[in-house]
Amino acid sequence: MIKYLVVIGVIWAVYYFFIKKKPIKNQYSNEPKQTKEASYNNDMLKCESCGIYCEIDDSILNSGKYYCSDECVKKGKL
């Protein structure tokens, strides 16, 4: 009787540790993924012309420099 229990235990251990598949994470889950853009949407940048800090979403990129408004872009070209 003990032999049968040992054999069943060994078979179960082999199945549990080597054969049983681990659950695969769902690639198409509804959880939003953190993107690189989302991590710095609220970062503040200094305007090259007037020095005011504004958010990246509100700033204007011109010639590799960030400006707070069209007026500052015009001042920066002078």
N, C-alpha and C positions, 0 to 999 in steps of 0.2 A: 504494500500500500504506500509506504514512504517513497519507494522508487518512482511510483507514478506521480506523486506530488512533486518530487524533485524534477522529473522530466517535464512536467507541465510548467513548473516555475522557470526552468531554463528556456523552454520554448517561448513563454510569455516575455521573459527578459530580452531575448534576442529580437522578438517582434517589436517590443516597446522601444528599444534603444537603436535598432538598426533599420527596421523596415517601415515603421509607422511614419507617415509624411507629416511634416509640420504644417500648420495652416498658412496659406499664402495670403499676404496682405492684398486687399482689393485695390488694384491700380485705379479703378474708376469710381472711387468713393466720392461722396459729396463734400468731403472736407476740403476747405480751400487751402491751397498750397502757398507757403510763404515764398514770394518771388524776390528777386534782388531789387526790383523796382519798388515793391511795396515796403521794403525796409527803410527807404530813405525819402519817401514822399513828403514827409513833414520836415525835412532838414532845411535849415535856413542858410541862405547864401548872401554874401555881401555884394551889393551893387558896385561895379567897377567905377561908376561915375560919381555917385553921391554918397556911397558908403552905407546906405540903409540896408538892413537885413530883410529879406523876403523869402517866402517859401519857394522851393524848386518849381512847383506847379504854377506859381504866379510869375515867375521870372522869365526873361527873354534871353535866349542864347544867341549871341551874334559874334562871329569871329573868335569863338572859343572863350568868350567872356560873358558873364551873366549880368543882366541889367534889370532894374525894377520896372521901367516903363519905356515907352517909345522916346520920350524926351531925353532920357538918360542915354539911350542908344545914339541919338543925334549928337549929344554932347560928347560921347565917347569917340565919335568919328572925327571930331575936330582936332 
